[in-house]
């Protein structure tokens, strides 16, 4: 009789408790969460056991079963120097549940593992390109490049023609915050057509397409 009682208890346990399926939707509650699934929040890739530092952040910021991404995207849970948003390809915290995953999934890293972190160039390059513009396009001679930078640094500014040849180059100094650089193409013997302006430094590259029509 005791044997059947124990067996019944075991069957009831497996009937009502399934740790793998307890929280099946959690990866979809963060941007690009399905890239690493349960490993985002748990040390075990199967979603059970101790939480990662990011998992603790998520657990502390739940509201009605939903993750308050707007409160945690700017936190560096694992202390590796990159925010949760930077690691999950949403550095500005603009993603919301139900939207398509942002950024490049191949660059996603684990926000709860300090040994898994994006390269500085991938984060800064995306930031610099998303916060830069060139105008006017097309241009009859004068072009302006505006961009935001998180660093003081020397940069190389180069203009390429459609054949990949450099037709203009100059070293410039970037400052933290808003930067603006003006180039007068009339000072160079250029033909009408498409050109590419590239700003390079050790943190990022900015690439812009120019149409020159004099």
Secondary structure, DSSP 8 states (H G I E B T S, - for coil): -HHHHHHHHHHHHHHH--TTTTTTTGGGGSTTHHHHGGGGTBSSTTS-SSB-HHHHHHHTTEETTEE-HHHHTT--TT-SSS-HHHHTT-TT----TTS---S-GGG---TT-TT----HHHHHHHHHHHTEEEESSSBSSEEEEEEEESS-EEEEEEEEETTS-EEEEEEEEE-SEEEEEEEEGGGS---SEEEEEEEE-SS-EEEEEEEE--
